[in-house]
Amino acid sequence: MDENNPVEFYKKLKEQLEATSKWPSNYLYKFIVKSETDKVDKIHKIFDNMRAVINSKKSKNGKYTSISITVNLRDPDDVIKKYKEVGEIEGVISL
């Protein structure tokens, strides 16, 4: 993500999502976070009650956890909303 201009980043992302997908659609999020239980739990909680499929995998040394989340969303605005919610958790890397 372009940390210098998040407004422009999300605008561009929305345009790409509108051009490449029919909505509602499944969307795959990928995050990397230090393997601190509270951070992993916070990400899981953001997608609670959404019928999301969540897969977590710890790195070889257990220091980091990769989290893949597939969820059906109504439109690109919903995709961006979830990115912003996860972005409030310190230390999360969005891929």
C-alpha positions in Angstrom: 0.0 0.0 0.0 1.1 3.5 -0.7 1.5 4.8 2.9 2.1 8.3 1.6 -1.3 8.6 -0.1 -3.8 6.1 1.2 -6.7 8.0 -0.4 -5.2 7.6 -3.9 -4.3 3.9 -3.2 -8.0 3.0 -2.2 -9.3 5.0 -5.2 -7.2 3.0 -7.5 -8.0 -0.3 -5.8 -11.7 0.5 -6.1 -11.4 1.2 -9.8 -9.5 -2.1 -10.4 -12.0 -4.1 -8.4 -14.9 -2.6 -10.4 -13.2 -3.3 -13.7 -12.2 -6.9 -12.9 -15.0 -8.4 -10.8 -18.7 -8.9 -10.8 -20.3 -8.0 -7.5 -21.1 -9.5 -5.1 -17.9 -11.6 -5.3 -15.5 -13.6 -3.2 -12.4 -11.6 -2.3 -9.1 -13.0 -0.9 -7.3 -11.0 1.7 -3.7 -11.9 2.7 -2.0 -10.5 5.8 1.2 -11.1 7.7 1.4 -10.3 11.4 3.7 -11.1 14.2 2.5 -14.2 15.9 1.0 -12.3 18.9 -2.3 -13.9 19.8 -4.1 -10.6 20.3 -3.3 -9.4 16.8 -4.3 -12.6 15.1 -7.5 -12.6 17.2 -8.3 -9.0 16.2 -8.1 -9.9 12.5 -10.3 -12.9 13.0 -12.8 -10.7 14.9 -13.1 -8.2 12.0 -14.4 -11.0 9.8 -16.7 -12.7 12.4 -20.2 -13.6 11.3 -19.4 -13.1 7.7 -19.0 -16.7 6.7 -15.4 -16.0 5.9 -12.9 -18.9 5.3 -9.8 -18.1 7.4 -6.5 -20.0 7.1 -3.6 -19.1 9.4 -0.1 -20.5 9.1 2.9 -19.7 11.3 6.3 -19.1 9.7 9.0 -21.7 10.1 10.4 -20.1 13.2 6.9 -19.2 14.5 7.7 -15.5 14.7 5.1 -14.5 12.1 1.6 -15.7 11.0 0.2 -15.4 7.5 -3.5 -15.1 7.4 -5.6 -15.8 4.2 -9.3 -14.8 4.3 -11.8 -15.5 1.6 -15.1 -13.8 2.1 -18.1 -12.9 -0.1 -18.6 -9.1 -0.3 -21.2 -6.9 -1.9 -19.0 -4.4 -3.6 -15.5 -2.8 -3.7 -16.4 -0.4 -0.9 -16.9 -3.4 1.4 -13.4 -4.7 0.4 -11.8 -1.3 1.2 -13.8 -1.0 4.5 -12.2 -4.3 5.8 -8.7 -3.2 4.7 -9.1 -0.1 6.7 -10.4 -2.0 9.8 -7.4 -4.4 9.6 -5.1 -1.4 9.0 -5.9 0.0 12.4 -4.1 -3.0 14.0 -0.4 -2.1 14.4 2.1 -4.1 12.6 -0.1 -5.8 10.1 1.2 -6.1 6.5 -1.4 -6.4 3.8 -0.3 -8.3 0.7 
